[in-house]
Amino acid sequence: MKEYATNQIRNVAILGHQGSGKTSLSEALLFVSNAIDKKGEVEKKTTVSDYMAEEQVKQASLSLSLLPTEWKDYKLNFLDVPGIDELVGDLNQALEVVKGAIIMIDASKGVEVGTERVWQQIRSRHIPTIIFINKMDKENVKFDEILDQIREQLGKKAVPFAWPIGHHDDFEGFVNVVDMKARIYDGNTCKDAEIWEEKKAKVEELHTLIVESVAETSEALLELYLSGEEIPKETIHKSLREGIFNGELTPILVGSATKTIGVETLLNLLIDMLPAPNDLEPLVATDVKSGEKIKRETKESEPFSAYVFKTVVDPFLGTINLLKINSGSLKNGQEVLIANTDETKKIMNLFELRGKQQIDLDIFHAGDIAAIAKLDGIETGQTLTDPKAPIMFAPVVQPTPVIYIAVHPKHKNDEDKISMALHRINLEDPTFEIKRNKETAQLLLGGQGMNHLNYVLERMKNIFKVEVDIQDQKIVYRETIKHKVEAEGKHKKQSGGAGQFGHVFIRFQPTDKEFEFTEEIFGGSVPRGYFPAVEKGLIETFEHGPLAGFPVINVKATLFDGSYHPVDSNEISFKLAATLAFKKACETAGPTILEPIVKVEVKVKDTYVGDVMGDMNKRRGRVLGMGQSDGFQVVEAEVPEAEITTYAIDLKAMTQGSGQFTREFLRYEEVPSNLIPKIVEAYKEE
């Protein structure tokens, strides 16, 4: 593959609902552009993008793949993005580096949940987009109904640039409405043809609408159109391109990825209508030295900078990093600065990546996407920059986990390997979280759903040969007291020689702070040197509460009296005395259990608001309010963590896969008294 200048590059994400044909289209794009000799098939596990074992087993994309190809002296970097909604990390990273997108729609199913999800994402980022209605060769496809659905659910700006044609409802090709050319599939290739007589009225009507919309963009064109003169084809293309750039127009194409119908037209449209990396607004970065915000244009003349948007763990090569060159150029042997860690690295393994195939290329120019390997210390979200002009791009903000599971190795000899394996996979996918809970002795994995977490575990098994058993997450409760009480604690021990003596009176009361210790000693009844021992004794005692052994919080302890022995008193004696005082206090202080409360924001369609609010009440949740975001309702609520451990799964079922939510720990609150015995019993058994 040769070098390409910035204006010859198109970076395009292929998006859509799972099963809409993204991977099949990727194969067709590579095949038509002669990047591959033969199209692979998902069912035969021979596609370029789905090369991982996990993807071939599930016959679904599970990780973003880079697929560069060449077409008419242009380079197109396609990013095949997984359609599974839980694998949102790759979607967010892909949309950070592209200037165009293809949204796939299955003609037999129309607009699906995943279609709406990616549509919202590209609209919020103002990414010019082409809609490709795939699988038009399936039976009983009603194109008019699909168009109505698209315009109703995705917006009125979606305009058909192609109209399907065929005998007896059999899809055989389409008319390019802009250029008024018909393309017919003969079983092997698509060829030019005459527009069928019965289709002429419809396509002429659509062509007229497009020309009218172009004419309205300027007075000169409108005057030309009204005078009956023909607007030049180049002018029509230029005007349509501007409309797509501005988000005022979303072209709709039709085709069949498996039969390679509509693919060549799509390639031409991507080059003609989608922006080059330097066509839109400059990128905003932070000057590392001054801390000020600066604009960096995607130009060869600017100092080098790049954003790392994907890391791939290869069992043989180690890590491979994919990066978008935001300015300047990058070549083998070049020294770069990792702006996030202030480390300087020398690039020695620079190449093009197509699926898992490495293609040698010594230099990449502004706007291109490159791959580097065997270079430790580089991670997703980091900025590589010219050491003489260091800048940093803000990393993509990823969603926090919404579901946790506990894992432990099936085989004891894998104890040491499990953390290393998870850390390596976390480089690939920063959207899952690894944390060890000391209180419950559980190793927890947090993710966007069970599909997401199962994918992580499959990767761990296939790459690092580590298998795990899964358990439910244990909720981390706390204990506290409800009443203000005073208690005496006396520790006295005599066993010949020096004995032990510590004697305290302590007032315990609830407080908003996690722990407070004060003293009100008068007259030296307890020497000042023993105050720290009393405090330390309470801190150690509070590690295991009186009811179920949970840590004690929100207690203020005031040492107000006591006594000591000039010979037998020591620190250990006063530590033990403090422990005895708290145990005595718990008899009347009303010890209770606190549970973690989380704030959730649930984003759903209007249809499901009632179901979600009713369900939240059943979970002991409190609905705080409602708002709107991207045409969805957002329900804000506070709910006990114990009630939403499987909410990611339940919400999907409740909303037919369209609901999303985020969660954030807020505080601890008292557990209802009727639930306390059950919690105590469960944890005391353990």
Buried (B, 14 or more C-beta within 10 A) or exposed (E): EEEBBBBBBBBBBBBBBBBBBBBBBBBBBBBBBEBBEEBBBBEEBBBBBBBBEBBBEBBBBBBBBBBBBBBEEBBBBBBBBBBBBBBBBBBBBBBBBBBBBBBBBBBBBBBBBBBBBBBBBBBEEEBBBBBBBBBBBEEEBEBEEBBEBBBEBBEEBBBBBBBBBBEEEEBBBBBBBBEBBBBBBEEEEBEEBEBBEEBEEBBBEBBEEBBEBBBEBEEEBBEBBEEEEEBEEEBBBBBBBBBBBEBEBBBBBBBBBBBBBBBBBBBBBBBBBBBBBBBBEBBEBBBBEEEEEEEBBBBBEBBBBBBBBBBBBEEEEBBBBBBBBBBBBBBBEBEBBBBBEEEEBEBEBBBBBBBBEBEEBEBBBBBBBBBBBEBEEBBBBBBBBBEEBBBBBBBBEBBEBBBBBBBBBEEEEBEEBBEEBBEBBBBBBBBBEBEEBEEBEBBBBBBBBBBBBBBBBBBBBBBBEBBBEEBEBBBBBBBBBEEBBBBBBBBBEEEEEEBBBBBBBBBBBBBEEBBEBEBEBEEEBBEEEBBEBBBBBBBEBBEEBBBBBBBBBBBBBBBBBBBBBEEBBBBBBBBBBBBBBBEBBBEBBEBBBBBBBBBBBBBBBEEBBEBBBEBBEEBBBEBEEEEEEEEBBBBBBBBBBBBBBEBBBBBBEBBEBBBBBBBEEBEBEEBEEEBBEEBBEEBEEE
